Amino acid sequence: MEQISFGNLAYLLLLLVMVLIWTIGSGRINLGQTLRYGAIWALIFLGAIAVVGMWEDIRSTVKPTQVVLADEGRIEIPRSNDGHYYATLSVNGADVLFVVDTGATDVVLSQADASRAGLDPDNLPYFGRAMTANGEVRIAPVRLKEVALGGYVDRNVRASVNEGEMSQSLLGMSYLQLFDQITIAGSKLILTR
């Protein structure tokens, strides 16, 4: 496709203006109705801009996030619409979104999350094996220097990095057992220390 020069663009705009003037002048379009439709489209456009600008606020209201109740010693994680519980933890200083999986033995990081947490997935020894719903996968055992959830900071946490593709990192029992109590009440997973 050719590049449109400034001259061509100016010509096209002038042609469009002339066609609009002719159409309005010939009485084919009611000026009041045209202005009304123009105002409606302008409001729709401004509304779309407002929604985009406030998207984070809207999303946090519609989809509740985890709540840390430090004075009560607990963390509440709401159930997502897909039925899972998701928690954001700081792993070696990087925020990582986990699906809480009480059926997983370890914390299992995807390769992308491992990289964000300062690990080098390409140079890890994948000599471990794990059985998943999709069959056997190779894993590399690692130790995470620091894992933080709310005000709770744990060091030297056992974890694994999955060699295969993973859409989501798993928060397994090697971390969850650090809490005194794991409770599901209503639509919340409650972790208590």
Secondary structure, DSSP 4 states (H G I P E B T S, - for coil): -PPPPHHHHHHHHHHHHHHHHHHHHTTSS-HHHHHHHHHHHHHHHHHHHHHHHTHHHHHHHHS---EEEGGGTEEEEEBPTTS-BEEEEEETTEEEEEEE-TT-SSEEE-HHHHHHTT--GGGS---EEEEETTEEEEEEEEEEEEEEETTEEEEEEEEEEESS--SSEEE-HHHHTTSSEEEEETTEEEEE-
